[in-house]
Amino acid sequence: MLGNSVNTNVGAMIALQNLNATNVDLATTQNRINTGKKVASAKDNGAIWAIAQSQRSDIMALGAVRQSLDRGIAATDVAIAAGESVSDLLIQLKEKALAAKDSSLSTASRNALNEDFKAIRDQIAKTVSNATFNGVNLLKTGAVAFQALANADGSSVLTVGAEILALSGAVVTITTTDVINTVTTATAVLTKVDASISNVSASLARLGTKSKALGTHQTFVSKLQDTLEAGVGNLVDADLAKESAKLQALQTKQQLGIQALGIANQAPRSILSLFQG
C-alpha cells in the first residue's frame, strides 16, 4: 500500500476510473433515449443486431409480397367485373336469339333483332379487350396465368389461371360472325349462348375462388409482417421509462463522481501541512 505521495494519487485514479465508467453508462443510456433502441448498431450487441437485421430483411420482402398480391387481386377483380358484364350480355343475346326463333316475325322485326344481336355480340369483344389492369388481362385471347409472390424468398407463388372469354373460344362459343337472321341460325346460336352462359359462370366461379385466396393470403402476410415487426421491437427497442429513471441515477452518480475526484485531487496538498513549522 502506498503512503502519502505527490507522485501517485491512488484515490484520484480510482475516482477517475469510476467516473469514466459512469460516463460510459451515461452515454449508453443517452443514446438509447435518443434512438429509442437498446441495440442501435452491431457494436451494441452483435448477435441481437444480426438477428434483427435478418428479420428486417424478411419484413421488407413481405412488403414486396403484399404489393404483388395487391396487383393480383386487382387484376383478378377486374377480370371478374368484366366477366360478369359478359355474362349479362350473354343473357341479353339469349333473349334476342329466343325471340328470333319466332317464325311469325316480320322481316323488319327480324332484321332489328339481328342488328341488336350483333351490337351486343361485338360489345362482348370490347369488354374482354378492356379488362386490363397494369398490363394484365386474364380474359383476352392468348392470356397467361398471373403468378403472385407468396413468401419472403419468392420460392412460393399463388397462381390465377387465365379464363379466355373472347368470342369464338372454348368458353364463349359464339363466333364473331354469328347472326340470328333466320329461324335456323337463331336456333343454332341459342344453343351456343346457353353453353356460353354455363361456361362463363364456371370461369367466374374459378376467378372468384382465386381472388378470395389472394385476399386471404394478403391478410396473413400483413399479420405476419406485423408480428415480425413486433418481434424486432422486442429485441432492439429500449424501455424508455426504465432508461429515463436510469438517466437520472447516472447523472447523480456522475456529479458525485466529479466531487469525489475533486476531493481525491486535494489529498496531495495535505502533505504540505507536514512541512509547516
C-alpha positions in Angstrom: 0.0 0.0 0.0 1.4 3.4 -1.0 1.8 6.0 1.7 1.3 9.7 1.2 2.8 10.6 -2.1 2.7 13.6 -4.5 3.7 11.3 -7.4 0.9 8.7 -7.2 -2.6 9.6 -6.2 -4.4 6.2 -5.9 -7.6 7.7 -4.7 -7.8 10.1 -7.7 -7.1 7.2 -10.1 -9.9 5.1 -8.6 -12.2 8.1 -8.6 -11.4 8.8 -12.2 -11.9 5.1 -13.2 -15.4 5.1 -11.6 -16.2 8.5 -13.2 -15.2 7.2 -16.6 -17.3 4.1 -16.1 -20.3 6.3 -15.1 -19.8 8.5 -18.2 -19.8 5.4 -20.4 -23.0 4.1 -18.9 -24.5 7.6 -19.2 -23.5 7.9 -22.9 -25.1 4.5 -23.5 -28.3 5.5 -21.7 -28.5 8.8 -23.6 -28.0 7.0 -26.9 -30.9 4.7 -26.1 -33.1 7.6 -25.2 -32.1 9.5 -28.4 -32.6 6.5 -30.7 -35.3 4.7 -28.8 -33.3 1.5 -29.2 -31.2 -0.6 -26.8 -29.4 -2.2 -29.8 -29.0 0.5 -32.4 -25.8 -0.9 -34.1 -23.8 -4.0 -34.3 -21.4 -2.9 -31.5 -24.2 -2.6 -29.0 -24.9 -6.4 -29.3 -23.7 -8.1 -32.4 -25.8 -11.2 -32.1 -29.1 -9.4 -31.5 -28.4 -6.8 -34.2 -27.7 -9.6 -36.7 -31.0 -11.4 -35.8 -32.9 -8.1 -36.0 -31.4 -7.3 -39.5 -32.4 -10.7 -40.8 -36.0 -10.1 -39.6 -36.0 -6.6 -41.1 -35.0 -8.2 -44.4 -37.9 -10.5 -44.2 -40.2 -7.6 -43.3 -39.2 -5.6 -46.3 -39.5 -8.7 -48.5 -43.0 -9.3 -47.2 -43.8 -5.7 -48.3 -43.0 -6.7 -51.9 -45.2 -9.8 -51.4 -48.1 -7.7 -50.4 -47.6 -5.4 -53.4 -47.6 -8.5 -55.7 -50.8 -9.8 -54.0 -52.4 -6.4 -54.4 -51.7 -6.4 -58.1 -53.0 -10.0 -58.4 -56.2 -9.1 -56.5 -56.8 -6.0 -58.7 -56.2 -7.9 -61.9 -58.5 -10.7 -60.9 -61.2 -8.4 -59.7 -61.1 -6.5 -63.0 -61.4 -9.8 -64.8 -64.4 -10.8 -62.6 -66.1 -7.4 -63.2 -65.6 -7.8 -67.0 -66.7 -11.5 -66.8 -69.9 -10.5 -65.0 -70.6 -8.0 -67.8 -70.0 -10.7 -70.4 -72.5 -12.9 -68.6 -75.1 -10.2 -68.6 -74.5 -9.6 -72.3 -74.9 -13.3 -73.0 -78.3 -13.3 -71.2 -79.3 -10.4 -73.5 -78.1 -12.4 -76.5 -80.2 -15.4 -75.3 -83.3 -13.1 -75.2 -82.6 -11.9 -78.8 -81.9 -15.4 -80.1 -85.0 -16.8 -78.5 -87.2 -14.0 -79.9 -85.7 -14.7 -83.3 -86.9 -18.3 -83.3 -90.4 -17.0 -83.7 -91.3 -17.9 -87.3 -94.1 -15.3 -87.3 -91.7 -12.4 -87.1 -91.8 -9.9 -89.9 -88.6 -9.3 -91.9 -88.3 -5.8 -90.4 -88.6 -7.1 -86.9 -86.1 -10.0 -87.5 -83.6 -7.6 -89.0 -84.0 -5.3 -86.0 -83.4 -8.2 -83.6 -80.4 -9.3 -85.7 -78.8 -5.8 -85.5 -79.3 -5.7 -81.7 -77.8 -9.2 -81.5 -74.7 -8.1 -83.5 -74.2 -5.0 -81.4 -74.4 -7.0 -78.1 -72.1 -9.7 -79.6 -69.5 -7.1 -80.5 -69.8 -5.5 -77.1 -68.6 -8.8 -75.6 -65.3 -8.4 -77.5 -64.9 -4.8 -76.4 -65.5 -5.8 -72.8 -62.9 -8.6 -72.9 -60.3 -6.4 -74.5 -60.7 -3.7 -71.9 -60.4 -6.0 -68.9 -56.8 -4.9 -68.3 -55.1 -3.9 -65.0 -51.4 -2.9 -65.1 -50.9 -4.7 -68.3 -52.6 -7.9 -67.1 -55.7 -9.2 -68.9 -56.8 -12.7 -67.9 -59.7 -12.8 -70.4 -58.3 -12.0 -73.8 -57.1 -14.5 -76.4 -53.5 -15.6 -75.5 -53.7 -14.6 -71.9 -51.4 -16.4 -69.5 -51.8 -17.1 -65.8 -50.9 -14.5 -63.3 -48.5 -15.5 -60.5 -48.3 -13.5 -57.3 -45.5 -13.9 -54.8 -46.5 -15.8 -51.7 -43.4 -15.7 -49.4 -40.4 -13.7 -48.5 -37.9 -15.6 -50.6 -40.0 -15.9 -53.7 -39.9 -19.7 -53.7 -43.7 -19.9 -53.5 -46.4 -18.3 -55.7 -50.2 -18.1 -55.9 -51.4 -18.7 -59.5 -54.5 -17.3 -61.1 -55.3 -19.1 -64.3 -56.4 -17.3 -67.4 -60.1 -17.6 -68.3 -60.4 -16.8 -72.0 -63.8 -15.1 -72.6 -63.1 -13.9 -76.1 -65.6 -14.7 -78.9 -65.0 -18.0 -80.8 -63.3 -19.5 -77.8 -63.8 -22.6 -75.7 -65.8 -20.7 -73.1 -67.7 -18.2 -75.2 -68.5 -20.3 -78.2 -70.4 -17.6 -80.1 -68.3 -16.5 -83.1 -67.6 -13.1 -84.4 -69.9 -13.8 -87.4 -72.9 -15.5 -85.7 -76.2 -13.9 -86.6 -79.9 -14.6 -86.0 -81.4 -13.5 -89.3 -83.3 -16.8 -89.8 -85.1 -19.3 -87.5 -82.4 -21.8 -88.3 -79.4 -19.6 -87.4 -81.3 -18.3 -84.3 -81.8 -21.9 -83.1 -78.1 -22.8 -83.6 -77.0 -19.6 -81.9 -79.3 -20.2 -78.9 -77.6 -23.5 -78.2 -74.2 -21.7 -78.3 -75.5 -19.0 -76.0 -76.8 -21.4 -73.4 -73.5 -23.3 -73.4 -71.6 -20.0 -73.2 -73.6 -18.8 -70.2 -72.8 -22.0 -68.3 -69.1 -21.8 -69.3 -68.8 -18.2 -68.2 -70.4 -18.9 -64.9 -67.8 -21.7 -64.2 -65.0 -19.3 -65.2 -66.3 -16.6 -62.9 -66.5 -19.2 -60.0 -62.8 -20.1 -60.5 -61.8 -16.4 -60.6 -63.8 -15.7 -57.5 -62.2 -18.5 -55.6 -58.7 -17.3 -56.7 -59.5 -13.7 -55.7 -60.6 -14.9 -52.3 -57.5 -17.0 -51.9 -55.3 -14.0 -52.7 -57.2 -11.8 -50.2 -56.9 -14.4 -47.5 -53.1 -14.8 -48.1 -52.7 -11.0 -48.2 -54.3 -10.8 -44.7 -52.0 -13.5 -43.4 -48.9 -11.7 -44.9 -50.0 -8.5 -43.3 -50.4 -10.1 -39.9 -47.0 -11.9 -40.3 -45.3 -8.6 -41.1 -46.8 -7.0 -38.0 -45.7 -9.9 -35.9 -42.1 -9.8 -37.2 -42.0 -6.0 -36.6 -43.2 -6.6 -33.0 -40.5 -9.3 -32.6 -37.8 -6.9 -33.8 -39.1 -4.3 -31.4 -38.8 -6.7 -28.5 -35.2 -7.4 -29.5 -33.9 -3.9 -30.1 -36.3 -1.3 -28.6 -35.4 0.4 -25.3 -37.7 0.7 -22.4 -37.8 4.5 -22.2 -39.4 4.6 -18.8 -36.6 2.5 -17.4 -33.9 4.4 -19.3 -35.3 7.7 -18.0 -35.0 6.6 -14.4 -31.5 5.2 -15.1 -30.5 8.5 -16.7 -31.4 10.5 -13.5 -29.5 8.0 -11.4 -26.4 8.1 -13.6 -26.5 12.0 -13.7 -26.5 12.0 -9.9 -23.7 9.4 -9.9 -21.7 11.5 -12.3 -22.0 14.6 -10.1 -20.9 12.6 -7.1 -18.0 11.1 -9.1 -16.8 14.6 -10.1 -17.0 15.7 -6.4 -15.1 12.5 -5.3 -12.4 13.1 -7.9 -12.1 16.7 -6.7 -11.7 15.6 -3.1 -9.1 12.9 -4.2 -7.1 15.6 -6.1 -6.9 17.7 -2.9 -5.2 14.8 -1.0 -1.6 15.6 -2.0 -2.0 19.1 -0.7 -2.4 17.7 2.8 1.2 16.7 2.7 2.2 20.4 2.8 1.0 20.5 6.4 3.7 18.0 7.4 6.3 20.6 6.4 4.8 23.6 8.1 6.6 24.7 11.3 
